[in-house]
Amino acid sequence: MLTPLKNVTFYTIVFCSLTIPAHPARMNKEEAYEKAEHQAQSAARGAAIISGVGLGISSAAATYGLLQLDTFDKIELTKSEGAKVITSLLTGLAVGTGSGVLTKNLVYSSAFASTLEDLLSQLPPACFSRTSSRIANIAADSLLERTFEQPSSLISHINGRFCSNWPLIKGREHLASLKQQLESCKNSLSNIAHDAAPYDEYQHLIEKCNELRPQVIVMLDSIDQMVNLVMQHPEYTQQNLAYQAHLEAERQRQLQREMLEKQQRHEREMERQRQLAQQQAQQSALAHDAYQREKDRQQTHPVIVTTPVTPAPVINIQTQPITPLVQPAQVPQTPVQTITQPAPKPVQPTASLTNTQPLANFADQECAICLEDYKAGDQLDVLSCGGKHTYHSDCINEWICSGHNTCPLCQAQNITIANQVIIS
């Protein structure tokens, strides 16, 4: 997969910026321009080679694949295999050269601008501008800007500026921060003077660095004196103990908050696991109840549970001995007796009247044989059992014809159809 030109440009600029030293030693503006141009040209050449070779190979392969099609065989110049290879190579060379030139121009302009900007920002003039600005900001602090003739005025100023239970401690920490920044600026001035020494055009920077260095030393001495005055104050020790106690209490509160959060996460996890186990138990209970209901229904259903059928006796057939072939076989003539049993007839209703009644008049709302609810237009048979149970006429006739003479629900013997009704 070929890298887009913009990605090549981006990574080239990143590479150039990494190759620039963090603190270029003894370099002027002309040398920075030369170095930036050299690095930009190197990066542009590398990007042009990568882009040109990649796009050239891809275009050559694509051209050769197109020339292999039957459509291009009509062209006289591309019929032979050698002509196809030469055409593909020429196409790849042209595309690769064009992409290489375009990539080189794009990468060179971007890399040169980026590299030159980084180099100029690290030259002595730019470093001196940043350092002098930092020194001016530090000198504008109220503790360094004002002159305190008495220690009490310094303490009053610190108490008014750092309004807290331990203002002296806050003031000492602020003075320590200012001192650290001034030490960094002092080292930067020394480095700037060292880098600018070989060049005549930077001699004025050396003079400015020499002018700023005594000011920085004076501010450092002033900070040390103020820190000593603050630490010698009678309330400093008490405030320091209170501040340390405050820090320790804050650490303990942080530990308690972390422990509480950890405990809450543990409780949430336990609650999640408990709910999951409860859901699994409920699902298991529902599945067991459904299985038990189905099992009970199969055991009590009048159609599924039937009277066990006695298996028919095994008949042993004894064959007659084979008579000799000389004499004809004597086949015994045993008369076949056919025993026929009359099929049970449906019980005829004792009352021939068929009337129409609403479903609310019946205790049973469904047929216990087919398990279907009664609806308007169904013909029902009312049995003569004690419960006056009702069934579909077709269902009870099939039940009786299958050899049963009992009520499917109450198992009453010798049932008859007491009445036939049609649901209105």
N, C-alpha and C positions, 0 to 999 in steps of 0.2 A: 504494500500500500504506500503510495507516494505521499510525502509530507507537503502540505500546502505551503505556499510562499510566505504567508504571514506567520505560520508557525516557525519556519526556518529563520525568518527575521527576528522573531522574539527570542528564540534560543541562542541565536548568534549574539544578540545584544547582551543577554544574560552571561554568556561565556566571556565576552569582552569586559564586562563589569567585574567579573570574578578575577580576571587576570590583572586588573589594575591594583597596585599595592595600596594598602590602607593609608599609609603615610609616605607619599612619594618624596624621596630625599633629593633636595637640591635640584629643583626643576623650575625653569622660568616659563613664560607664556609660549615662546617659540618652540621650545622643546615639547611642551604639552601638545601643541598643534601637530608637530611631527610624530609624536608617539601615537596620538589619536588617529592620525591618517594611516600609520603603519598597521595598527591593530584593525582598523576598519577594512583596509585592503586585504589583510590576511583572512579576516572573517568572510569578506565578500567572495574571495576566491574559493574558499572551502564550500560555502553555500552554493556557488555557481557550479562547481564540480558535482556536488551531490545532486542538485536539482537537474542539471543537464544530463548526467548519466542515467538517472532514474527515468525521467520523461523520455529520453531517447530510446532506451530499451523497451519501455512500454509502447511507445508509438511504433517502433519497428515490429514488435510482436503483433500488435493490432493490425498493422498494414499487411503483414504476411498472412494473417488469418483471413483477412478480407480477400486477398488475391487467390486464396485457395478455393473460393466459391466459383461455381460454374458461370456465374454472371460475368466475371472478369476474364474468363477464358476467350471471350470474343475479341478482346484486344490483342493485336498481333504481338505487341512488345512484352506481354506478360504470359505467354503460353508456356514457355519453358520454365523449369524449376530454377535455373540460374538467374533468369530475368526477374523472377519473383523475389529471390533473395537479395539481389542487387537493389531492386526498387525499395524493398523494406529497409535495407541498410541506409540508403540515401535519405529516405523519409525520416528515419530515426535520427540520423546525423543532423538534418536540418532542424527538426523539432528540438533536439537536445541543445544545439548551439543557441537557438533563439531563447529557450527557457533559461539557459545558463547566463546569457548576457542580461536578460531582464532581471533575473534574481541577483546578479552581481550589482547592478545599479541600485536596486531597492535596498539590499542589505548594506551596501557601502554608505548610502546617505543616512540611513537610520543608525547604523553602528557608529559612524563618525560623530554624529550629533550627540549621541548618548555618552560615548567615551570622552569626548571633549568636555562635556558638561561636568562629568565626574572628576576629571583631572583638574579643571579650573577651580572647582569647589574645594580642592585640597591643596592648592598653591598657597604660598605665604600671604598674599593680600586677602584672600577669602578667609583664611584661618585667623588672621589678625582682626578682621572685621567682626567675626563671630566672637572672638575672645574679648575684644574691647566692649562689645555690647553686653556680654555677661558681667564684666567688671562694673560697668555703669549701672546695671540693674541691682547688683549686690550693694554698691555704694549708696543707692537710693533707699536702702532699708532704714527704717526709723531709728534702729539701734546704732547704726553707723553714721547716719546723716547728722544726728544731733550730738552735742558735746555735753556730757554729764560732769559737772564740777564736783558734785557730792555723791557718795554711794547711795544716799537715801533717795536722791532724784532718779537714779537708775532703777532702784527697786520699785519706786512708785510707778515709773513708766512701764516696767515689766508687769506689775500687778494690774495696771489698767489695760494693758494690751492683751495679756493672756488671762482672761477672766475664767478661772476654774478653782478647784480646791487646792491645787498645787501649781500656782503660776510660776514660781521660781524654777521648778523642774522643766516646765514647758519652755521658759526662756532659755535655760541652759541648753536644751536640745536644739532650739532654733539657732543659737549661736554656734553650736557644733556643726550644724548643717551649713551655715555661712562659711565657716572656716574650711570645711571640706571643699566647697565650691571655689574658694579663693586659692587653695593649694593646687587645684586642677588648672585654674587660669594661670598661675605662676609657672607651672610646668609647660603649658602651651606657649607662653611668651618665650621661654628658653628654646623650645623647639623651633619656633618661627624665626628667631634670631639666628639659630644654627643653620636652617635651610636657606635663609636669605643672604648669608655671609658671602658666598662666591659670586654674587651677581651685583653689579653696580646699580641696576635699576631698582633694587630692593633695599638700598642703604637707608632710605628714609624710614622703612619699616623697622630697621634695627634701632634707629633713634627713638621711634615711638615706643618700641618694646622697652627700651632702657628708661623711658619716662614713666611708663605704667608700672614697672616692676617695683620701684620704691613706694608707690601708692598702695600696691597690694601688700607689701611688707608692713606698712603702717597700719592698714586695716587688720592684718593678722595679729599684730601686737595689741591693738585696741580690743579685739575679740578675746584674747587671752586674759587681759586685765579685767574685762567685764565678767568673764567666767569665774575668775578667782574671787571677785567681789560677791557674786551670787552665791558661790559655795561657802563663803565665810559668813554669810548672813545667819543669824540665830534660828530663823524659821526654816532654813534649808533642810536641816537634818530631819525635822518633824515632817515636813512636806515630802521628803524623799521616802521616809518610812510609810507615810500614808499612800504615796503613789505606788510603791512596791506592793503594799497590801491590796491596793485597787487592782493592780495587774494580776496578782495571784487570785483574787476573787473573780476577775474576769476569765482567767484560765479555768477555774473551777466551774464557772457557769457554762463556759463553752463545752467542757467535758460532760457536764450534766445534760446540756442540750443534745450533744451527740449520743449519749447513752439513752436519752428519752426517745430520740428519733430511731435509734436502733431497736429499742423495745417496741415502739409503735410499728415499725416495719415487721418485726417478729410476730406481733399480735395480729397484724393484717394478714400475714401469711398463714398463721394458724387458723384464723377465721375463714380464709379462703379454702383451706384444706377441709375444715369442718363442714362448710357448705357443700363442697364437692362430695364428701363422704355421705352427707345427708341426702343429696340428690341421687347418688348411686343407690342408697338404701331404699329410697322411695320408688325408684324405677324397678328395683328388684322385688319390692313388695307388690307393686302393681302387676308385674309379670307373673308372680306367684298366684295372686288372686285371680287373674284371668285364666291361668292354667287350672286352678282349682274349680272355678265356675264351669269351665268346659268339661272337666272330668265329671263333676256332679251332674251336669246336664246329660252327658252320655249314659250315666248310670241310672238316671230316673226317667229318661225319655221312653214313652210307651212303645214307640216303633223300633228304636234302636235296641232296647232290651226286650228280647223275646224269649219264649220258652225253649230251652235247649232241645234240639231234635235228637232222638235216639237213632244211632246209626243202624242201617239195615244189616241183618245177619249175612255173613259170608256163606255163599252157596258153593259147596264142593260138588263138582260135576264128575261123576265116575263114568268113564267110557266103557263100552262093551268090548270084549275081546274080539280080535280080528279073526274071522272065520277063514278057512282055507279057500284058495281061489277056485278050487274045483267046484265047490258048492256055492250057490248064491247066498249072500249075506242075509240073515234074518233080522230085519229091522223091527224092533218092538214097536207095536202100535199103542202108545200110551196117550189116552185122551188128554188134551190140554184144557185145563179149567181156568177160566178167566174170572177173576174176582174184581168186581167193580164196586166202588164205594160212591154213593151219591154225594155230590159236592154240596157243601153247606149253603143253604139259601139265606139270603138277607132276611133279617127279622122284619116282618111287616108291621107297620104301625098299628097300634090298637085303636087309635082314633084316625079316621079317614079324613077329618077336616084339616085342611091346610089354610092357615090364616096368616096375616101379616102383622108383625109387631115391631116396635122400635128396638134398637140395640140396648137402650138403657134398662129394659125389662129383664135382661139376662145377667146372671152373675159372672159368667165367663165372657171375656172380651176377645178371646182368640181361640182357635182350634188347637187342642193339645196334641193332635196327631201331625198336622202339617206346620204348626207354629205360625200360622198367618192370622193377622187380625181380621175380624169380621168387618164387612162393609155392606153397604146397601145393595140389595139384590141377591145376596147369598141365601141359599136354601139350607136350613139347619134341621138336624134331627135331635129331638129331645128324648133322652133315654129314660127308662123307668127306674133308674137307680135312686138312692135316697137323696143325692145331691142335685138331681135333675140336670145333669151335665149335658151340654150341647156340643155338637160337632158338625162339620160339613157333611152333607148327605153322602157325597162320594167317598169321603175319608172313612166314615164309620161303616159303610157298606164294604169297602176294601178290607177294613179291619176284621169285620165279621167273616167275610169270605176266606180270609187267611187262616181260619180255624179258631178264632178267639170268640168267647162268649161272655166276656167280662167288660166292665167299664174301664177304659184306659186310665182314668184318674183315681176312682175310689175302689177299683177292682171288685165291684158288685157282680155276683154270679147271675146267670140266666137273665140277661138284660133283654128288654124289648124296646121298640121305638114307641114312646108314649105320644109323641106329637111331631108334626112337621110344620115349620114356620118359615116365612120369608122376611128378611130384615127390610124394614122400610127406610 
